[in-house]
Amino acid sequence: MIITAFLIVLRVIEYAILARVIVSWLPIQRSNRIIMLLYQITEPILGPIRSMIERSSVGRTMLIDFSPIIAFLIISLVRNIVARIALGI
């Protein structure tokens, strides 16, 4: 039950990140309450990843924010590890 809840939280975070990516391409003001909530949910995940990318030698010259892609990869990895532990594989 706890594992299922954890996997659902990971899925919600993925959807929030996807929504944030889509919103970032639209001309929507950041002062909107829903957008602010979306940023509050996703920034604790994307912020550290973004700062790690920016500190790298390649990250300083990047024009595109790859932190959502890396976050998706990390979440997928965590989901697979938790599922394998739950199944006892």
For each residue, the residues with C-beta under 8 A, 3 or more apart:
1: 4 5
2: 5 6
3: 6 7 82 83 86
4: 1 7 8
5: 1 2 8 9
6: 2 3 9 10 82
7: 3 4 10 11 79 82 83
8: 4 5 11 12
9: 5 6 12 13
10: 6 7 13 14 75 78 79
11: 7 8 14 15
12: 8 9 15 16
13: 9 10 16 17 41 42 45 75
14: 10 11 17 18 72 75
15: 11 12 18 19
16: 12 13 19 20 38 41 42
17: 13 14 20 21 42 45 46 68 71 72
18: 14 15 21 22 68
19: 15 16 22 23 38
20: 16 17 23 24 38 39 42 46 68
21: 17 18 24 25 68
22: 18 19 25 26
23: 19 20 26 28 35 38
24: 20 21
25: 21 22
26: 22 23
27:
28: 23 32 35
29: 32 35
30: 35 36 39
31: 35 36
32: 28 29 35 36
33: 36 37
34: 37 38
35: 23 28 29 30 31 32 38 39
36: 30 31 32 33 39 40
37: 33 34 40 41
38: 16 19 20 23 34 35 41 42
39: 20 30 35 36 42 43
40: 36 37 43
41: 13 16 37 38 44
42: 13 16 17 20 38 39 45 46
43: 39 40 46 47
44: 41 47 48
45: 13 17 42 48 49 71
46: 17 20 42 43 49 50 67 68 71
47: 43 44 50 51
48: 44 45 51 52
49: 45 46 52 53 67 70 71 74
50: 46 47 53 54 65 67
51: 47 48 54 55
52: 48 49 55 56 59
53: 49 50 56 58 59 62 66 67 70
54: 50 51 59 60
55: 51 52 59
56: 52 53 59 60
57: 60
58: 53 61 62
59: 52 53 54 55 56 62
60: 54 56 57
61: 58
62: 53 58 59 65 66
63:
64:
65: 50 62 68
66: 53 62 69 70
67: 46 49 50 53 70 71
68: 17 18 20 21 46 65 71 72
69: 66 72 73
70: 49 53 66 67 73 74
71: 17 45 46 49 67 68 74 75
72: 14 17 68 69 75 76
73: 69 70 76 77
74: 49 70 71 77 78
75: 10 13 14 71 72 78 79
76: 72 73 79 80
77: 73 74 80 81
78: 10 74 75 81 82
79: 7 10 75 76 82 83
80: 76 77 83 84
81: 77 78 84 85
82: 3 6 7 78 79 85 86
83: 3 7 79 80 86 87
84: 80 81 87 89
85: 81 82 88
86: 3 82 83
87: 83 84
88: 85
89: 84
